[in-house]
Amino acid sequence: MRRLFRKGERVRSKIDGKVMEVLKYLKSNLVEVKLFDQQSKEVRTDKVKENNLSKAA
């Protein structure tokens, strides 16, 4: 199981460009992330595949 990101690291989604924070790894390629939704002004958690993420600058 490869782990490209650590807990608490900021990552960027390759799909829509949103910046997220890594919460934990769920499966071998699935990551739980936390992101801020600007339209509804709330923090959301989501599950994203590790292949769709890159390190944020």
Backbone hydrogen bonds, N-H to C=O, Kabsch-Sander energy under -0.5 kcal/mol:
donor,donor_aa,acceptor,acceptor_aa,energy
8,G,22,V,-2.7
9,E,6,R,-1.8
11,V,20,M,-2.7
12,R,54,S,-3.5
13,S,18,K,-2.4
14,K,52,N,-3.1
15,I,52,N,-0.5
17,G,13,S,-1.3
20,M,11,V,-3.3
21,E,34,K,-2.4
22,V,9,E,-2.3
23,L,32,E,-3.0
24,K,32,E,-1.3
26,L,30,L,-2.5
27,K,30,L,-1.0
31,V,48,V,-3.0
32,E,24,K,-3.2
33,V,31,V,-0.6
33,V,46,D,-3.2
34,K,21,E,-2.6
35,L,44,R,-2.9
37,D,35,L,-0.6
37,D,42,E,-2.9
38,Q,36,F,-0.7
41,K,37,D,-1.0
42,E,37,D,-1.2
44,R,35,L,-3.3
46,D,33,V,-2.6
48,V,31,V,-2.9
48,V,46,D,-0.5
50,E,29,N,-2.7
52,N,49,K,-1.4
53,L,50,E,-1.3
54,S,12,R,-2.3
56,A,10,R,-1.6
